[in-house]
Amino acid sequence: MNKNRIILVLAVIVSFLIVLIPWQSIFTIKLSFLEVFAVVTSAWSVGLLARNNLLGWWVGLVGVVAYAVVFYQVELYAETAIQVFYFFTSIKGILIWLKGGKNNTEKSVSHLPKSQLKLSIISFIPCVWGLQTLLIAVKGAAPFWDAITTVGSAIAQLYLMERYVESWYLWIAVDLIYIPLYASRGLYLTSGLYIVFLGMSISGLVYFQHLYKQQSKH
């Protein structure tokens, strides 16, 4: 997804909002300005990151703050908490991408080490169980699915920080769950955004694989 395509995606989203907002009462869909703002900044951020563009982290910092408020309002508490996690890992991601390579150089795209893959698999189930238990205690909405997507997103974010190709496989899986989850909470615009994210994640996977092959030739 080049610069022109990113602009096109944003233009489509904005155009959709302009058309949809006046008809909210007919379709019983309520869109807040904050959710609209979060959608646009998040789409821009993911589009940039899918193209291995450092600016995506900076744009993402704005989007996660907006979404933290949106998710809190609809009682998706785990999603609220992970926005805080995203905020600090985005800052860390900027530092790693800039100077995480050899001799403090820019970090290149790479594959996930097997040791980290094993650790992720071993820790996934107990983390989901623990978070689900906490969400049930605080009477959060959809605790099981909220826990799975939150833990999955956290791992995917950590992978993306390190520019691992495998981060996009996880984002694809998480996006497929998020789409119906957000729709069930009345966040139809955000649900639609994750359909866009799904396409961007697939694009990111293809592009990161391409970059890795190009690097391997040198």
N, C-alpha and C positions, 0 to 999 in steps of 0.2 A: 504494500500500500504506500504509494509515493505521496508527496505533498499535495498534489492535485486531488488524489483520491480521498485523502483525509478531509480536505476542504469540502469535497462533494458529500461525504458522509455527514459532516456537521450541517451542511446546507439542507440535506434531506430531513435531518432531525428537527432543525429549526422550522422548516416549512411545514412539517407534520404538526408541530406544536401550534403554529399560527392558525392552521386549519382546524385543529381539534379543540383548542381551548374555548372558542365561542359556543361549541356544541356539547360542552360537558354535561349540562343539565339533562339533555336528551339521552345520553348514553350512561348517565349516573356515574360518571368518572370525575373525580375531583383531583385537579392538579395544582400543587402549590408552586409558587415561584421558586422556592428553595429546591424542590425536587427537580424542577426544570433546569435550574442552574447546575445541580449536582450531575444530572444526566449529561449535559453538554460538556462539562469539564472532564468527566470521567471518560466519555467517548473519545475526546481529544487525547487524553492521557494514554489510554490503551492503544489507540491508533499509532501514536508516536513510539511507544515501547515496542509494539509489534514490528516496527521498522528499525529497532535497535537505536532509537534516538533518545539521548540523555534528557532532553527537554520534557519527555513524558513523565519523569519523576517529579519535576517541579510543578507541572500542571496538576498532577495527581494529588499533591499536597493540599491544593485548594478543594478538590473534589471530595476528599475523604472527610474534611471538616464539615462540609455541607451534608454529606450522607450520614454522618454521626448523629446529627440532629434529626434528620428524616427518619432513620430507623428507630431512634429512641421514641419518637412520637407514635409509632405503630407497634411498640413493645417487642421489637426484634432486638433483644438486649445483647445477644452474642454478636450480632452484626454491628451493633453500636460499638461494642468493645473492640472489635477487630479493626474498626476505622482508626482507633488510637494506635493500634499495632501497625497498621499501614502507614500512618503518619511518620512514626519513628524509623520504620524499616525503609521508607522512601528516602529519608535523609541518609541512612546508611547505604542504600543502593546507589545514590549519587556518588558517595565517596568511593565505593568499591568499583563502580564502572570507570571512574576517573583514574584511580590509582591502585586498583586491586590486582594488577598484573605484576610481572617480574620487574624489579627495580622501580617500583611505584609508577609503572606505566599503565595505560588504559587496559582493562581486563578484556580478554577476548572471549568469544562464545565457545563453550565447551560442553561435554557430556557429564552427567551426574556420576560421581564415583560410586562403585558398588557398595562400599561401606556406608555411605550416606543413604542409599536406597534402602538397605536393610534396616537402618535405624529409623527411617521414616515409616516403614511397614510395621515394625515392632511397636512404635509409639502411637500409631494412628488410632487403634481400637481403644486403648485405655484413655486416651485424650478425649475421644468422642464420648465415651461412657461418662467420664468425669464431668464434662461440660454439659451433657444432657441432664445429668442429675442436678447440677446447679440451676439449669434453666427451668426444670420442673419445680424446684424449690421456690424460685422467684416468679413462677407462673408466667413464664415467657411463652410466646406463640410458637407452635410447631417445634418443640424442643429437640426432637430427634434430627429432623432435617436441618434445623438451624445449627446444630452441633456439627453435623457432617460437613456442611458447607463452610463453616467457620474454620474448622481444623484443616480441611482441604485447602482453603484459600490461604491460610497462614503458611502452610508448607509450600504452596505454589509461589507465594510472595518471596519466601526465603530462597527458593530455587532461582527465581527471576533476578534477585539481587546479585546472584553469582553468575548470571548470564548462562544458565544451564538450558539446553534445548528442551529437556524434560519438563520444564516449568509449564510449557504450553499444553502438554498432554493433560496435566492436572487442571489447568484453567478451563480446558474444553469440558472435562468431566464435571467440574463445579458449575460451569455456566448452564449445563443441561439440567441441573437440579434447581438452580436459582430461578430459571424462567417460570416454572409453575409455582414455586414458593412465594415469590413476590406478587404474582397475580392473585394468589389465595389471600394475601393481606391487603388487597386493593391498590397495590403499587403497580398499576398497569403500565405506566410509562417506564418505570424501572425494569419491569419484566420485558418490555419491548427492547430496552437498552441492552439487556443481556442476550437477546437474539443477535443484536449487532456485535456484542462482545464475542459471541460464539464464532461469528465469521472472522472477526479480527484475530481471535486466538488461533484459528486454523491457519490464517495468513501468517501469523507470527511464527507458528511451528514450521511452516514451509520455508519462511525466510531465514530463520535461525539455522535450519538444516543446511540451507544453501550457503550461508556464511561459514559454517563449520567446514563444509567441504572445500570452500575457497581457501580457508586458512590452512587446511591440511596439505594443500598443494605447494605451499611455500615452505 
